[in-house]
């Protein structure tokens, strides 16, 4: 009997000490939580605040990148013509799309590009990149062209004439869209040749290249000439 009592006393001594309610931290859900060490998130090196700061920096950098892209894309795009074309290969016909795009900033700069691709979006992107490489500056005087122009490209023939303020753009088809993008507000145009959109667009660009810059004279010189007349 005394030996059994000794065994029971030894087992009682080996039991771990129970956690007191003062040592435990009660969370929001009412459950007891153990105290966190230095390596845990809230109290350690990798705290939640620092992680939040990094996420904020990433979002700011993304916003800055978007703003830069918006600033770069100052040109307005207009799709002039979309056509599905085929190319004969050894295995058969291969389909693709041809797109003609005109771009302009409405501040005397305009460009024309032609692109091909398996998808319409690919063709548009190619055409826009080509148009940005071939920009044309259009000199204007009082929101119109300084002199009359006649241009011919292939079978396309176009005649441009200056117009007074308030007349607007008197033109049709592809010529009208290109003149709107170029920033010319008062002009009269006439297509004299073919109705092919791509040829007419090329002819308009060639005509805008032929425009000569005119320097405006002072009012005193103009008034002196009028008095002599």
Phi, psi and omega in degrees: 000312178300327177296320179295322179298320179298320179297317180295323178294321179295318180295323177296321180291329182285344181295139180290154180287138182285148179284131178279153180298337180289329181283338183269148176251129182266126181278189182291330181278001180090355181271150180281136179241145179281151178294138185269147182270192182286334184276352181283167186294307187295322185256350187267200183293316184268079183276161180295330181295317181294321178298319178298321178297319180296319179296320178297320179296319180298316180296322178296318180296322179296318180296320178298320178297320178295318179298321179296317179297321179294322179292324182293319184277075178274344186273142176267139185252142174222126178275118183272321185206140175231127181222144176263121184242158181235149177233127183277123179245179180295324181274352181143202182269139177247123184272145175205170182243140177245129185232135175249123186234138173245137179234151178194156180255004182061022177227048175071025174229130182212151180213159181228138180216150180235129182222150178235146179192166178291336179236157181294320181296320177298316180295321179295316179298318178297317181295321180295318179297321178292321181294324179293333179281338183240067180270149181236134175266131183251107177288134181233155176226118181056043176065025175214173179282150184284337183208172181281146182224139170235126184230149178222131177220106184068235178267359182270134178226131183223141178240128177246141176224141176292156182223162180284169177292138180094350180286325181084190181265111178259091181199170182223159174068225185290328183297321181296314181297319181293320179292325176296317180290333181285337180101002176282122186260334182229112181195152174238132184226153179219129175273119184255344185251233185286166177258010179292126187294317184293318179294321178293323178295316178297322180293322178295320178296319178296322179293320180292332177291332183281350183293132180264145178283135181241129178269129180285135179273165179290158180293327181296318179295320179296315181295324179295318179295319180295323179294321178297318180296000000 
